[in-house]
Amino acid sequence: MDSSSYRISEKTVAHVASAAIRSVPGTREVDAKLAGLAGRSFPRVDVHIDRAAESVALDIEVVTSYPAPVGAITDEVRRTVVSHVETLTGLTVNRLNIAVADAEISTGDTVTREDLSNHPAALVPTPIRVTATRVSSPVAQPAKDLTPVTVDSSTYEDVRQIEVPAPPKVIAVQPPRPVRPISATAPPPIIPRRVAVPGVAGLRPVNVEKQKTLRPITARRPKFVPVERPMPQALRRITVTPSPITSPQVPEPRPLGKIFIDPDRVDQDSYTETTASRKEMR
């Protein structure tokens, strides 16, 4: 056997040996779930494969029925397991240890040595029954005459040809050019001048805030949205009635009065109040 062509696992050999043990009369199969909390399943097979020597060693634990010849059962288990393992796996069984873990009382017929001697240790092929298939040749039916079809040509005269209108001409919409931002130049700051009013003393200087630094403005590029051209529709006539146009009337401007300040009569408080009122008017 060429060991490099395929590989047999220990689990496969254990399944083959377990099936061979269950086929021997007088052996019992115990399920671990039915045996109780600390129960074990039987038969148990421990496999050790020597791949270099192409051999296998088996350690088996079985449960036999009672009453039955235990020695004859173990001998038949040995012959059956060796025959099945070597035939199905191609490995040579160089060691086979059998341990009888328990003996259970049998409720059926008692196993005898004659039953064990009649048990086939080698694999017995199952006969296959083949039933002959009845072959029947297909029979073709005779051809039938087709029914003639009469077509009236006068019905085609009423058929009119459908004219498909030409598709509307789509005009491409040109998007407007992006607006180019123009940088704004700030005018120079205005320096306030101190005005001296004759006859008025003790004026306080006016504090002018410093000009703030202008921040640059970044203009974003406009996003263009594709425009879908609607389908043309028929125009409706609209009647517009002309209305008389009246010119707006502008009132005549009123002359402004003159303000005279007498430096001899104006004091500090009145000058401050007058200056504040002028600013509010502005």
Secondary structure as GFF3:
##gff-version 3
##sequence-region A 1 282
A	DSSP	alpha_helix	10	22	.	.	.	ID=ss1
A	DSSP	beta_strand	27	28	.	.	.	ID=ss2
A	DSSP	beta_strand	44	50	.	.	.	ID=ss3
A	DSSP	beta_strand	55	66	.	.	.	ID=ss4
A	DSSP	alpha_helix	70	89	.	.	.	ID=ss5
A	DSSP	beta_strand	92	105	.	.	.	ID=ss6
A	DSSP	alpha_helix	113	117	.	.	.	ID=ss7
A	DSSP	three_ten_helix	153	158	.	.	.	ID=ss8
A	DSSP	alpha_helix	268	281	.	.	.	ID=ss9
###
